[in-house]
Amino acid sequence: MLTPETGHHTVPDNAQPARAGLTANEAAVRLANDGPNLLPGAAPKTAWAIVIDVLREPMFLMLLTAGGIYLLLGDRAEALFLLAFVFVVIGITLAQERKTQRALESLRDLSAPRALVIRDGQEQRIAGRDVVRGDLLVLHEGDRIAADAQLVGGQLDVDESLLTGEAVPVSKLSDTKLHAPAIPGEGGGATLFASTVVTKGVGLAVVQATGARTAVGGIGAALAGTAEVDSGLQRASRRLIRNLTVVALLLALALVLVSWLWDGRSPLEGLLAGIALAMAILPEEIPVILTVFLALGAWRLSKSRVLTRRVPAVEALGAITVLAVDKTGTLTQNRMQVAELAAGDAVFQSSASDLPEHFHTLVEFAMLATPLDPFDPMEKAIQGFGHTRLANTEHVHDDRSPAHQYDLARDILAITRVFADTRPDTYVLATKGAPEAVADLCHLPAPARAAIQQQVEAMATRGLRVLGVARGSWQAPTPGAPWPASQHDFDFTFLGLIGLLDPPRPEVPAAIAECRAAGVRVVMMTGDHPATARAIAAQVGLSDRAEVVTGPELAALDDAALRERLRRVDVCARLAPEHKLRLVRALQADGQVVAMTGDGVNDAPALKAADVGIAMGERGTDVAREAAALVLLDDSFASIVQAIRGGRRIFDNITKATRFVFAVHMPIIALALLPALLHWPVLLLPVHIVLLELLIDPACSIVFEAEPAAADLMRRPPRSLSASPFTLGNIGYALVQGLGIAAVLLAGHALLHHFTTWSEADLRLVVFTALVLALFLLILANRDLAHAALANLRGDNPWLARMFVGVALVLAAVMLIPGLRAVMGFASVSLPPLAAALGLLIACGLWLQTLRWADGWRLHWTPA
């Protein structure tokens, strides 16, 4: 049965042949023999391919060039040291790439298609890759078929456009005689093909071929993997890096000419200075930041039971302003139970022990209108209640199969099952559905309908989902006469109402309160009665507004009126799936960034249209999951809020890392450029910059990625969808940070050069030591702009202490190991230069704190 809320079918009683499927041992043997059920895919990038990609980067081409120049100048130690660092950087890049690749591969494994199979006589949900020949597949509307199979029970409509290009579904009829595969696109056969989609019906099928042996597997490399689409931030960063590369090369060329023509240096020495400047300007860490942060962020979300099917969707999470969510299973537990019965004026509460006799017929026909082994939670609750309360009575008909069935239709929200009676050509009908639809089928007079509606309203205000039940009979005019075209062609008798309760999830009220504090509005979308939806909304704290918009009302409104109505309505009831798409577009047209949940085939267009489509992992169809950007593995609303928090944290940390990168590059650029222009000795050579890059890369991709969420993260309003870490405000603040540190270091160098007799090696040691320690100071300062740098030494980031130890070890190595010290051009370590470096570091800290005071003063005196 297709329900307004779940969008699922249940397996017809006559579509379930008695089959136990394979045993677990048989499946394991076949999986070992045939291999996993996987289509030919793109092989993971090899280590050699990653190395080639790394060596193509401008930064590494410049490093190799600098190493060659050192060899030409006869400085073999410097050349070998520099080239050794090239390999170290390649190693770090390989590790980062592998870590990112493993995260993405784990996400792909989680997002792989699933299959419902019968093994050892039990239904089991398994990964599609584990399906083997002989498996018995249970197929429902919306499922993507996991392997080539033969339909042996039920009837299906299947979309085979992947193989044929034809968008019209083809019908499949069950056949117990397994025969050779048919041609894709031909209707009437029993052969099902892997990767096609069930659009209607329910059935059982025996797997005939898996993996590369399927029809779609024969297509070959055309379907080899799905490439990840770059996010907006990644595209923006690529443009930024491209522009900065041009600027870096032009400035480097200018510096080469100035050093050669004006400063009298040799062309090779000038070229070294130019390479050092270009390396200092290029923030090549930015692409690494975005790739690593988004991939690992998606992996972290999967630990919170939220699967990211498209990594760029992580960006949009922090910008969500409206959450449009289903009620059943998302806000509620999706554990329906019959709570109340109403037959005429009599009411029965399920808490009572014995079911009175005059309710037996109501429950009996509710059960007859429900498949014996249903999928829908409401139908499971009805069957379970009936078997418990009518046990050992004549009212339970487990052996009866329907002769015909009328499914739910858009104009008739009710289902009717037809059973053969004891008399020839006579049939008994059992109907259940929306109370107003069932009352309409019974052709009741207006007063009776009003009384029923009053009962429905009363039950709905108690949070119950209400179904009407009716019985009917039909005498075929002639033997074998065709079934009437519509349920309206029968005569029905109204039996009563069944009220079902689906209790809210206990964690939902707190999660909704967190959304409200974060400026995210929650809108409920449901197929339920308006009063039921309103009652649940009040219970979970979603809304205390009485106004509800229904599907029919929505259809009567034009777009402008709908946008206006949605500004004051939080609950949308009696919705059909097509209404959800219009709601999403209306909210987006009103300037909202919309996340929407869905589970059915008909939800797919709305999931695609939403800024962040969220499919249900437990009860959702394969089609919905493939249309969505995120999948809730536990169907919990609280997991959506966790995802929003995670998305905000990821964007926050990208912003911090970007600010740090631009801040730390400014003193490097200044120390590479200004000494050449001021006729000073060279302070930074390519070997120094490579060493700094070895420290900057882990700081960006490890330390800032591991930053915990800010305490006020979910008390901020959503950011703009067009917001970027590359805004003038963020980059400008970073440049001011870096320029101040550059000024301190250059001024310190000038003062020490003027007032001391220290050698060039002593001065380089002082400036470089202060620069490396200032790098760590910038990490602390950019963790949280609201606090002083040293106040950010808190221990909630496990990588911070490791980074500090790493910086200290690198400094100690280049200062204390004679060979490394000579290559770096440092003097022997003594107390006065170290004291001078500490003084410069303190001055850098004072500059950063002054910036913080100035920024706080500006915010304090800026009118709101």
Secondary structure, DSSP 8 states (H G I E B T S, - for coil): ---TTT------GGG--S---B-HHHHHHHHHHH------------HHHHHHHHHTSHHHHHHHHHHHHHHHHT-HHHHHHHHHHHHHHHHHHHHHHHHHHHHHHHHHHHHS-EEEEEETTEEEEEEGGG--TT-EEEE-TT-B--SEEEEEEEEEEEE-HHHH---S-EEEE--SS------TT-TT--EE-TT-EEEEEEEEEEEEE-GGGSTTGGGGGGGS-------HHHHHHHHHHHHHHHHHHHHHHHHHHHHHHTS---HHHHHHHHHHHHHHH--THHHHHHHHHHHHHHHHHHHTTEEESSTTHHHHHTT--EEEEESTTTTB-S--EEEEEEETTEEEETTSSS--GGGHHHHHHHHHTS-SS-SSHHHHHHHHHHHHHSTTSTT--TT---SEEE---SS--EEEEEEE-SSTTEEEEEEEE-HHHHHHHTT--HHHHHHHHHHHHHHHTTT-EEEEEEEEEEE-SSTT----SSGGGSEEEEEEEEEEE--B-TTHHHHHHHHHHTT-EEEEE-SS-HHHHHHHHHHHTS------EEHHHHHHS-HHHHHHHHTT--EEES--HHHHHHHHHHHHHTT--EEEEE-SGGGHHHHHHSSEEEEETTT--HHHHHH-SEEESS--HHHHHHHHHHHHHHHHHHHHHHHHHHHHHHHHHHHHHHHHHTT------HHHHHHHHHHHHHIIIIITTT----TTGGGS----TT--TTSHHHHHHHHHHHHHHHHHHHHHHHHHHHH----HHHHHHHHHHHHHHHHHHHHHHHH-TTS-TGGG--SS-HHHHHHHHHHHHHHHHHHHSHHHHHHHT-----HHHHHHHHHHHHHHHHHHHHHHHHHHHHHHHS--
